[in-house]
Amino acid sequence: MKIRATIASGLTLILAVGLLQFTAAPQKAEAAAVASQFNPGMIISDALFYDGGAMSASAVQNFLNSQVRACAAGATCLKDFRQDTASRPAVAGRCAAYPGAGNESAAEIIAKVGAVCGISQKALIVLLQKEQGLVTATSPSAGKYQIATGYACPDTAACDSQYFGFFNQVYSAASQFKRYSTLPSAFNHVAGRVNNVRLHPNAACGSTPVLIQNAATAGLYNYTPYQPNASAMANLYGTGDACASYGNRNFWRYYTDWFGSTTVSSLLRTVDNALVYLVSGDFKYPVRTPEIYNAYSALGAASMVSQTYLDSLTTLHDAKRIIRAPGGAIYFIDSAIKTQFDSCDMVADYGGSCNNDGYVNLTDGQVASFHTGPIATQVLGTREGARYFLDNGTKREVLDNASQVAANLGLGFNVLTEGAVSALPYGAPLIRDSVVVTSREGGSYNLLANGVRYPLSTATASVSGLAQRWSGALHDGSLGFIGAAPTVFDNTVRIDGGTDVHLLTDGGKYSVSQGSIAAASRPTTIAGELGNSYATVGTLADGSFVKASNAATVYMLTPTGARSISAWPTLVALAKRPDPTILTLAPEVVAAIPKGPPTLAPGLMYRTAGDPGIYIVDGASNRLHVGSFEYTTAAGFLGWSYANQAELDTYAVTPGGYNSFGVVCNGAKYVAAGGSLHAVSEEKAGLFPFPWTPLASETCGRTAIGAPFGDFIRIDSGEIYLLSGGKKLYVSADRLAFVMGGGTWLQVPNGFAAAIPNGPAA
């Protein structure tokens, strides 16, 4: 049965409907199509229906061959059908010129028509099957070829003979489908709105509302203006009740059985090119980064289409996270969530604009794929823990609630992923005064006070009690906006600009306004909130015993400096008690105190007034000439003192001296970095082109043992290298997570890294 479809303008056009089901048996023993997956509002995606490069002539021929093993005697099956074709001129907005040819096969006609009209060859094959059953017929009549696609064959009148002929039918149907898409408002069924779609030509069977989501589905309804009812879908390969219609059901069923799903994502690419495009309507937006691709995850994973289809779309600016709905609402998207903007100023804060190139236009259906989140705000938190104030396209990291309030931003924020703002440049962070923060990238501690940054070693942060007063973390991109302090933080402070000098420890603060520490100190002024968080525990006076956190050497404070004590019995004697009180200080504090003559002991360095050479006492009877403080500092051997020549001469000079970042303790190899030794297995020892300096166990006991070395080093500038084959291989930031794979790096001095030859990038 065929009917006459009415154009919305009041004109009429004779169209094929394909209402009734064909009796050809299904081509598979089990149906690939599942009735519950049929969506009357999206019968087939535009990307599949309008893909004029979906199949070549040979691919069409192979498919037709696969559907019919043998034709009936004397019959011409579609796979064998041929005819002469006439040339057709180009029709603007519909089809390019068709070059006619003699004796063209059905496959060649299908392939060429699809290519010039921009209609999928797969869709044309399915159309031929659902209208006249030609694809699977073993003995088709000549009449079926005359009206192959049912074009211009109304249900209420005879077919129009001017459209007879296989080529004529295929070309006319393809051209008509393009007309539906280029003049959508001229026809009854329009994409993007709710349409009442009838169930059957018998008006008594009624209609139901359908939100038609795309042009291809609207075209199918304009060509065959009925949707299947429940009975037609319940018997997917059979017939339903008296109000059942089958044309669009069969189109969907045949396509699914033969070619797979009728829907694809709005993210498209080709087999030969990994570049993904976001497609909306007739436009495509290049998706340049994984972050942007993931932002559009609500639209599904990327689907494959032909280059021909992608080339038919107009390329616009790169896809971005700011989208616009047809009604004008503008949103920011992340992780399948959309948050709506309430002003163009807010759009600019997120790095976009209300101009055409400031957002991506999506359809209502695409916008609806994203979950609705809260209204966009200038303060945005991330699941990874950072918080930002978005300001005219920059991200200014907010340290904590107190910093947010201090910036007059109130409290509260939305939460998305770190990737949501990864493309935005950093701006100056929002921080309150006198806070302790760590780097999100490296974990290193910093004291931020008076508008400058004091880097803290882990030891300093711990023994000063600042690590326990940690306020949060900032990215290195934010920390870079805070200038480095002119002096090193030495644990001494003044509070709120007062005159008293205090030494901060993990047990409280000591007054050091007098004595050798006060004389050597460079106090940093800190806010009262931080300074007053320390309890006052007393005065650190001359006669007190102190030690650095990374060494075992104990010093006694004197008016002229600190004198090292080489042995426990000496310390007990000076303290006049068997359990002397020893205050542990940061290495920087101890290093800053002037030193008096030491008692020689393993692991300490000495020189004489007449000889500038520095020696480190090694064990009970040897000393090593120190070639550079870089080696000893890296190992945690800090500071040197004068000794008289006779006392120093009691230690034999070991040949070779101390000239390496590599040492051997108790038969095991270590590398020195950051004030401690890091174990190196025998299999990894070859990574370091260092000489290995043996040290006595007593000397090794004077320093700290850090985490074992794990293949990676990091220098002061932040660059990270992989050690391999005696060379260092640079690891770029974008490959860091992939190359390290959860491993750790060792912070090393520049001299350490410089001693290792460069290799290629990792």
C-alpha positions in Angstrom: 0.0 0.0 0.0 1.3 3.4 -1.0 0.0 6.8 0.0 0.4 10.5 -1.0 2.5 12.5 1.5 1.6 16.1 2.0 4.2 18.9 2.1 3.7 21.3 4.9 3.4 24.2 2.6 0.3 22.7 1.0 2.0 21.3 -2.1 2.0 17.6 -2.6 4.6 15.1 -3.6 4.1 11.4 -4.6 6.3 9.3 -2.4 7.0 5.6 -1.6 5.8 4.5 1.8 6.9 0.9 2.2 4.0 0.3 4.6 3.7 -3.5 4.4 6.2 -6.1 5.4 8.0 -8.1 2.8 7.7 -11.8 3.0 11.4 -12.5 2.2 12.9 -14.6 5.0 15.4 -13.0 7.3 19.0 -13.5 6.3 20.2 -14.8 9.7 19.1 -17.7 11.7 18.9 -15.4 14.8 17.9 -11.8 14.6 20.7 -9.3 15.2 18.1 -6.6 15.9 16.5 -6.4 19.4 13.1 -4.8 19.4 13.7 -2.9 22.7 16.6 -1.0 21.0 14.3 0.6 18.4 14.0 4.3 19.0 11.3 6.0 17.0 12.9 9.4 17.5 16.3 8.2 16.2 15.8 5.4 13.6 19.3 6.1 12.1 22.1 8.6 12.8 22.7 11.4 10.3 26.4 10.3 10.2 25.4 6.9 8.9 22.5 7.9 6.6 24.3 10.8 4.9 27.6 9.0 4.5 28.1 8.9 0.7 31.4 7.2 1.1 30.1 4.3 3.2 30.7 1.6 0.4 32.5 1.4 -2.8 31.0 -0.3 -5.9 33.0 -3.4 -5.2 31.9 -3.5 -1.6 28.2 -3.1 -2.7 28.7 -5.9 -5.2 30.2 -8.2 -2.7 27.3 -7.5 -0.3 24.7 -8.2 -3.0 26.5 -11.4 -3.9 26.4 -12.5 -0.3 22.6 -12.2 -0.1 21.7 -14.5 -3.0 23.6 -17.7 -3.6 21.9 -18.4 -7.0 19.2 -16.8 -9.0 16.2 -18.7 -10.3 16.5 -20.0 -13.9 15.9 -17.2 -16.3 15.7 -14.5 -13.6 17.9 -11.5 -13.1 18.8 -10.9 -9.5 19.9 -7.5 -8.2 23.5 -8.7 -8.0 23.4 -9.3 -11.8 21.2 -6.4 -12.9 22.6 -3.9 -15.4 21.3 -1.0 -17.4 22.5 2.1 -19.3 22.3 5.3 -17.2 21.8 8.8 -18.3 23.9 11.7 -17.0 22.2 14.0 -14.5 23.3 17.6 -13.9 24.1 18.8 -10.4 21.2 20.1 -8.3 22.2 22.6 -5.7 21.7 21.4 -2.2 20.8 17.9 -3.3 23.1 16.0 -5.7 26.3 16.6 -7.6 26.4 15.7 -11.3 25.9 12.1 -12.1 28.0 10.8 -15.1 26.0 8.3 -17.0 27.5 5.2 -18.5 26.5 2.2 -20.5 25.7 -1.2 -19.0 26.2 -0.1 -15.4 25.7 -2.7 -12.7 23.2 -2.2 -9.9 26.2 -2.0 -7.5 27.8 0.7 -9.6 24.5 2.7 -9.7 24.0 2.4 -5.9 27.6 3.4 -5.2 27.6 6.4 -7.6 24.2 7.7 -6.6 25.2 7.5 -2.9 28.4 9.3 -3.6 26.9 12.2 -5.7 23.9 12.7 -3.5 25.6 12.1 -0.1 23.3 9.2 0.9 24.8 6.0 2.4 25.0 3.1 0.0 24.0 1.0 3.0 20.8 3.0 3.4 20.0 2.7 -0.3 20.5 -1.1 -0.1 18.1 -1.2 2.8 15.6 1.0 1.0 15.6 -1.4 -2.0 14.9 -4.3 0.4 12.2 -2.7 2.5 10.3 -1.4 -0.5 10.5 -4.2 -3.1 12.6 -7.0 -1.4 15.1 -6.7 -4.3 18.3 -7.5 -2.3 17.3 -11.0 -1.3 14.9 -11.8 -4.2 16.0 -14.8 -6.4 13.4 -14.2 -9.1 12.4 -10.5 -9.0 9.9 -9.3 -11.6 10.6 -6.6 -14.1 8.0 -4.6 -12.4 9.9 -4.5 -9.1 12.9 -2.9 -10.9 10.5 -0.3 -12.4 9.5 0.9 -8.9 12.6 -0.3 -7.0 12.5 2.3 -4.2 8.7 2.9 -4.4 9.3 6.5 -5.4 6.2 8.3 -6.8 4.0 5.3 -6.0 1.1 6.6 -3.8 -1.2 4.2 -2.1 -4.3 5.9 -3.7 -3.1 6.0 -7.3 -1.0 4.4 -9.9 2.8 4.9 -9.9 4.0 7.9 -12.0 5.6 6.3 -15.0 8.1 9.2 -15.5 10.0 7.8 -12.5 10.1 4.2 -13.7 13.4 2.4 -14.0 15.9 1.1 -11.5 18.4 4.0 -11.9 15.6 6.5 -12.0 14.1 5.2 -8.8 17.4 5.0 -6.9 18.5 8.5 -8.0 15.1 10.1 -7.3 14.8 8.6 -3.8 18.4 9.7 -2.9 17.7 13.2 -4.3 14.4 13.4 -2.3 16.1 12.4 1.0 18.6 15.2 0.5 15.6 17.6 -0.2 14.1 16.6 3.1 17.4 17.6 4.9 17.9 20.9 3.0 14.3 22.1 3.2 13.2 20.6 6.6 10.4 23.1 7.3 8.7 22.3 4.0 7.6 18.8 5.2 5.3 17.4 7.8 8.0 15.7 10.0 10.7 18.0 11.3 13.7 17.2 13.4 14.2 18.8 16.7 10.6 19.0 17.7 7.8 16.7 18.8 5.8 15.4 15.8 2.5 13.4 15.9 3.4 10.3 13.8 0.6 8.1 12.7 0.6 4.4 13.2 -1.3 3.4 10.0 -3.0 4.9 6.9 -6.2 4.2 8.7 -6.7 7.3 10.7 -8.7 5.4 13.3 -5.5 3.7 14.4 -4.3 7.0 15.7 -0.9 8.6 16.3 1.6 9.1 19.1 4.0 12.0 19.7 7.6 11.4 18.7 10.5 13.7 19.4 12.3 13.4 16.1 16.0 13.9 17.0 17.7 14.2 13.6 17.3 14.9 9.9 17.7 11.3 8.7 14.8 10.1 10.9 12.6 13.0 9.8 13.4 12.0 6.2 12.4 8.4 6.8 9.1 9.6 8.2 8.5 12.0 5.4 9.2 9.1 2.9 7.1 6.6 4.9 5.0 8.5 7.4 4.2 5.8 9.9 5.8 4.3 13.0 5.4 0.7 14.1 3.0 0.0 16.9 3.7 -2.4 19.8 2.3 -5.4 17.9 4.7 -4.8 15.0 7.7 -4.6 17.4 6.5 -7.6 19.4 6.8 -9.8 16.2 9.9 -8.2 14.8 10.2 -10.6 11.9 6.5 -11.1 11.4 3.2 -9.2 11.4 1.2 -7.4 14.0 -2.4 -6.4 14.3 -4.6 -4.5 11.9 -3.1 -1.2 12.9 0.5 -2.3 12.4 2.8 -0.7 9.8 6.2 -2.0 9.0 8.2 0.3 6.6 10.4 2.1 9.1 10.6 -0.9 11.4 11.9 -2.9 8.5 14.4 -0.2 7.5 15.8 -0.3 11.0 15.7 -4.1 11.2 17.4 -4.7 7.9 20.1 -2.1 8.6 20.8 -3.6 12.0 20.9 -7.2 10.8 23.2 -6.4 7.9 25.4 -3.5 9.0 25.1 -3.3 12.8 23.8 -0.4 15.0 21.9 2.4 13.3 23.3 5.0 15.7 26.8 6.4 16.2 28.4 8.9 18.5 28.6 12.5 17.7 32.3 12.0 17.9 33.6 10.8 14.6 36.8 9.8 12.9 38.0 7.7 10.0 39.9 4.5 10.0 43.0 6.2 8.5 43.1 9.3 10.6 43.1 9.4 14.4 41.8 13.0 14.6 38.3 13.0 16.1 35.7 15.5 15.2 32.6 16.6 17.2 29.8 16.7 14.7 26.7 18.8 15.2 24.4 19.3 12.3 26.4 20.2 9.2 29.4 21.3 11.1 32.4 19.6 12.6 34.8 20.7 15.4 38.3 19.2 15.7 38.9 17.5 19.0 42.6 18.1 19.7 43.2 16.8 23.2 42.3 13.8 25.3 40.9 16.2 27.9 38.4 17.6 25.4 37.5 14.2 24.1 36.8 13.0 27.6 34.7 16.1 28.3 32.3 14.9 25.6 32.1 11.4 26.9 28.3 11.8 27.4 28.0 11.6 23.6 29.7 8.1 23.4 33.0 6.8 22.2 34.2 7.9 18.8 32.6 6.1 15.8 34.1 5.4 12.4 32.8 7.1 9.2 34.2 7.7 5.8 36.4 10.6 4.9 33.8 11.5 2.3 31.2 12.1 5.0 33.6 14.2 7.1 34.6 16.2 4.1 31.0 17.0 3.4 30.8 18.9 6.7 32.0 22.4 7.3 35.0 22.6 9.7 34.8 25.2 12.4 37.0 26.1 15.3 38.5 23.5 17.7 36.0 21.9 20.1 36.1 23.4 23.6 34.3 22.8 26.9 31.8 25.6 26.4 28.7 24.6 24.5 25.5 26.4 23.4 22.0 24.9 23.1 19.7 26.0 20.2 17.7 28.0 22.7 20.7 30.1 23.6 21.7 28.6 27.0 25.5 28.3 27.3 27.1 25.6 29.5 30.5 24.4 30.6 30.9 20.6 30.3 33.1 18.1 32.2 32.7 14.4 32.9 29.3 14.2 31.3 28.0 17.1 33.4 26.9 20.5 32.1 26.9 23.6 34.3 25.0 26.6 33.0 26.5 30.1 32.8 24.4 33.0 34.0 26.4 35.8 32.2 28.8 36.3 29.4 31.3 37.6 32.0 31.3 34.2 33.6 31.8 32.5 30.2 34.9 34.7 29.7 36.1 33.7 33.2 36.1 30.0 32.0 38.1 30.9 28.9 35.3 31.3 26.3 33.1 34.1 25.0 29.6 34.7 23.8 30.9 35.2 20.3 30.4 32.4 17.7 33.9 31.2 18.1 33.7 31.1 21.9 31.6 28.0 22.1 30.4 24.8 20.3 26.8 24.7 19.0 25.1 21.5 19.9 21.6 20.1 19.2 19.0 19.8 22.0 19.5 16.1 21.9 23.2 16.4 22.3 22.9 18.9 25.2 20.3 16.6 26.8 23.0 13.8 26.9 24.8 15.7 29.7 23.7 15.5 33.3 22.6 18.9 34.6 24.9 20.3 37.3 24.7 23.5 39.4 25.0 27.0 38.0 28.6 27.8 37.1 30.5 29.8 39.7 33.9 31.6 39.6 35.3 29.3 42.4 35.8 25.8 41.1 37.1 22.9 43.1 38.5 19.7 41.5 38.2 16.1 42.4 42.0 16.0 42.6 41.9 18.5 45.5 42.8 21.9 43.9 40.6 24.9 44.0 40.6 27.8 41.6 39.2 31.3 41.2 38.5 31.6 37.5 39.2 35.2 36.4 38.9 36.3 32.8 40.4 33.1 31.4 43.0 32.4 34.0 42.9 30.1 37.0 44.1 31.5 40.3 44.6 28.7 42.8 42.8 29.2 46.2 44.7 27.6 49.1 41.9 27.0 51.5 38.6 28.3 53.0 40.4 31.0 55.0 42.2 32.3 51.9 38.9 32.3 49.9 37.2 34.3 52.7 40.2 36.7 52.9 39.7 37.3 49.2 36.1 38.3 49.8 34.8 35.4 47.8 32.7 33.9 50.5 32.6 30.1 50.8 31.4 27.3 48.6 32.4 26.1 45.1 31.4 23.6 42.4 33.5 20.5 41.9 34.7 19.1 38.5 37.9 17.4 37.4 41.3 18.9 37.2 41.1 18.4 33.4 38.2 20.9 33.3 40.7 23.8 33.7 43.9 22.2 32.4 43.9 24.4 29.3 43.6 27.7 31.3 46.9 29.5 32.3 47.7 30.0 35.9 47.4 33.4 37.6 48.6 34.6 41.0 47.2 32.4 43.7 44.9 33.5 46.5 46.6 32.8 49.8 46.5 34.3 53.3 49.8 35.4 54.9 52.2 33.1 56.7 51.1 29.6 55.6 53.0 26.4 55.0 52.2 24.7 51.7 53.5 21.8 49.7 54.0 21.5 46.0 51.4 19.3 44.3 53.9 18.1 41.9 57.0 17.5 44.1 55.6 17.5 47.6 58.3 20.0 48.8 57.5 22.3 51.6 57.4 26.1 51.4 56.7 28.9 53.9 54.8 31.7 52.3 55.2 34.9 54.2 55.4 38.6 53.5 54.7 38.0 49.8 57.7 35.7 49.3 58.4 32.0 49.3 60.9 30.2 51.6 61.6 26.7 50.4 61.9 24.2 53.3 63.7 20.9 53.3 61.6 18.1 54.7 63.9 18.1 57.8 63.4 21.8 58.4 59.7 21.5 57.9 59.6 18.7 60.4 61.9 19.9 63.2 60.6 23.4 63.0 57.0 22.2 63.6 55.9 23.9 60.3 55.0 20.5 58.7 52.5 20.0 61.4 51.0 23.4 60.6 50.5 22.5 56.9 47.7 24.5 55.3 47.4 22.9 51.9 49.0 22.3 48.5 49.5 24.5 45.5 50.6 23.6 41.9 54.1 24.7 40.9 52.4 26.9 38.3 50.9 28.9 41.2 54.0 28.8 43.3 55.9 30.3 40.4 54.0 33.6 40.9 55.5 34.0 44.4 59.1 35.3 44.3 61.8 33.4 46.2 62.9 35.0 49.5 66.3 36.7 49.5 67.5 34.5 52.5 67.1 30.9 53.5 64.7 30.2 56.3 66.7 29.2 59.3 63.9 28.5 61.8 64.2 31.9 63.6 61.3 34.3 63.4 59.9 37.5 64.7 56.2 37.6 65.3 54.1 40.5 63.9 57.3 42.6 63.6 58.2 42.4 67.3 61.8 42.6 68.5 62.1 39.2 70.2 63.7 36.4 68.1 62.3 32.9 68.5 63.6 29.5 67.3 60.8 27.3 66.1 60.9 23.6 67.0 58.3 20.8 66.8 58.0 21.1 70.6 57.4 24.9 70.7 59.3 28.1 70.3 62.4 29.1 72.2 63.6 32.6 72.9 67.0 33.1 71.3 67.4 36.9 71.5 70.9 36.4 73.1 73.7 34.0 72.3 75.3 32.3 69.3 72.1 31.4 67.5 70.8 34.9 67.8 74.1 36.2 66.4 73.9 33.9 63.4 70.1 34.1 62.8 68.2 35.8 59.9 64.7 36.0 61.5 61.7 35.9 59.2 58.7 37.9 60.2 55.5 35.8 60.4 51.9 36.6 61.2 50.7 36.3 64.7 48.2 33.5 63.8 51.1 31.2 62.9 53.6 32.4 65.5 51.1 32.2 68.4 50.2 28.6 67.4 53.6 27.6 69.1 53.8 27.3 72.8 56.6 29.2 74.5 58.9 26.5 76.0 61.8 28.5 77.3 65.1 30.1 76.3 67.8 28.4 74.3 70.9 29.7 76.2 74.6 29.1 76.1 75.5 25.7 77.6 72.5 24.0 75.8 73.1 21.0 73.7 71.8 20.8 70.1 72.1 18.6 67.1 71.0 18.7 63.5 68.1 16.5 62.5 70.1 14.8 59.8 73.3 14.1 61.8 74.3 12.5 65.1 76.8 15.2 66.1 76.0 17.0 69.3 77.1 20.6 69.9 77.3 22.7 73.0 76.3 26.3 72.5 78.9 28.8 73.7 79.2 32.6 73.5 81.6 32.2 70.5 79.7 29.4 68.7 79.0 25.7 68.9 81.6 23.1 69.7 81.1 19.6 68.5 81.3 16.7 71.0 83.0 13.6 69.6 81.9 11.1 72.1 79.0 10.3 74.4 81.2 10.2 77.5 82.3 13.8 76.8 78.7 14.9 76.4 77.7 13.2 79.6 80.6 14.9 81.4 79.7 18.4 80.1 76.0 17.9 80.9 76.8 16.5 84.3 74.0 14.0 84.0 73.6 10.6 82.4 70.7 11.6 80.2 71.6 14.9 78.6 68.8 17.0 77.0 69.5 17.4 73.3 67.4 19.7 71.2 67.1 18.6 67.6 67.3 21.5 65.1 67.0 21.9 61.4 70.3 21.4 59.5 70.1 25.1 58.3 70.1 26.3 61.9 73.0 24.3 63.1 75.0 25.1 59.9 74.4 28.8 60.6 75.9 28.8 64.1 79.6 29.6 64.3 81.7 26.6 65.2 84.4 26.3 67.8 87.2 23.7 67.8 85.6 20.3 67.6 86.4 17.1 69.2 87.4 14.9 66.3 84.9 12.2 65.5 83.9 10.0 62.5 81.9 11.8 59.9 83.1 15.2 60.9 85.2 17.5 58.6 88.2 19.5 59.6 91.0 21.6 58.4 94.0 23.4 59.9 94.8 27.0 59.8 97.8 26.4 57.6 96.1 24.1 55.1 92.9 25.0 53.2 92.2 21.3 52.5 89.1 19.8 54.1 89.2 16.3 55.5 86.4 14.1 56.8 87.3 11.8 59.6 86.5 8.3 58.5 86.1 5.7 61.2 88.7 5.5 64.0 91.9 6.0 62.1 91.4 7.4 58.6 90.5 10.7 56.9 89.5 11.5 53.4 90.3 14.7 51.5 87.0 16.3 50.4 87.2 17.3 46.8 83.9 19.4 47.0 81.3 20.2 49.6 78.8 19.2 47.0 79.5 15.5 47.7 79.5 15.8 51.5 76.5 18.0 51.6 74.6 15.6 49.4 75.4 12.8 51.8 74.4 14.8 54.9 77.9 15.6 56.2 77.6 19.3 57.0 80.0 21.9 58.3 83.6 21.8 59.0 85.8 23.0 61.9 89.4 23.8 62.5 91.7 21.3 64.2 95.3 21.6 65.2 97.7 19.9 62.8 99.0 17.4 65.4 95.5 16.2 66.2 94.6 15.9 62.5 97.8 14.1 61.6 96.7 11.2 63.8 94.4 10.1 61.0 95.9 8.4 58.0 95.0 10.0 54.6 93.0 7.5 52.4 94.1 7.6 48.7 91.5 8.9 46.3 89.7 11.1 48.9 86.0 11.9 48.9 85.3 12.8 45.3 82.0 11.2 44.4 78.3 11.0 45.0 78.7 7.3 45.4 79.7 5.6 48.6 80.0 2.1 50.0 78.8 1.5 53.6 79.1 -2.0 55.1 79.6 -3.5 51.7 76.5 -1.9 50.2 76.5 0.9 47.6 74.6 4.2 48.1 74.2 7.4 46.2 74.2 10.7 48.1 71.4 13.3 47.6 69.3 15.6 49.7 71.4 15.1 52.8 71.0 11.3 52.9 72.2 8.1 51.4 70.0 6.1 49.1 70.7 2.4 48.6 71.6 1.2 45.1 71.3 -2.5 44.2 74.2 -4.1 42.4 72.2 -4.4 39.2 71.5 -0.6 39.2 75.0 0.4 40.3 76.0 0.5 36.6 73.6 3.4 36.1 76.0 5.7 37.8 79.4 6.6 36.3 80.7 7.5 39.7 83.7 6.2 41.6 82.5 4.4 44.8 84.1 5.8 47.9 84.3 3.2 50.8 83.3 4.7 54.2 83.8 3.2 57.6 80.6 2.0 59.3 81.1 4.7 62.0 81.2 7.4 59.4 78.1 6.0 57.6 76.3 6.0 60.9 76.7 9.8 61.1 74.2 10.4 58.2 70.7 9.4 57.3 69.6 6.5 55.1 66.8 7.6 52.7 64.6 5.7 50.4 66.3 3.3 47.9 67.0 4.8 44.5 64.2 4.0 42.0 65.6 4.8 38.4 64.6 8.5 38.3 66.3 11.7 39.4 65.0 15.3 39.6 67.2 18.4 39.5 66.6 21.8 41.1 65.0 23.2 37.9 62.3 20.5 38.1 63.5 18.4 35.2 63.2 14.7 35.7 65.4 12.1 34.1 65.4 8.3 33.8 68.8 6.7 34.3 69.6 4.0 31.8 72.8 2.5 30.6 75.0 5.1 32.3 73.1 8.0 30.8 70.3 10.2 31.8 67.2 10.3 29.6 65.0 13.4 29.9 61.3 12.7 30.7 58.9 15.4 29.4 55.9 16.5 31.5 53.4 15.0 29.1 55.1 11.5 29.3 55.9 11.7 33.0 53.0 9.6 34.3 53.4 7.0 31.5 57.2 6.6 31.8 57.3 6.6 35.7 54.4 4.3 36.0 53.9 5.1 39.7 57.7 5.1 40.4 59.5 7.8 42.5 62.3 10.2 41.7 65.3 11.3 43.8 66.0 15.0 44.1 69.7 15.5 43.4 72.1 18.4 43.2 72.9 19.7 39.7 76.5 18.4 40.0 75.1 14.9 40.6 73.1 15.1 37.3 76.0 16.8 35.4 78.2 13.9 36.2 75.9 11.6 34.2 76.1 11.9 30.4 72.9 12.9 28.5 71.0 10.3 26.5 68.0 10.6 24.2 64.6 11.6 25.6 62.7 8.8 27.4 
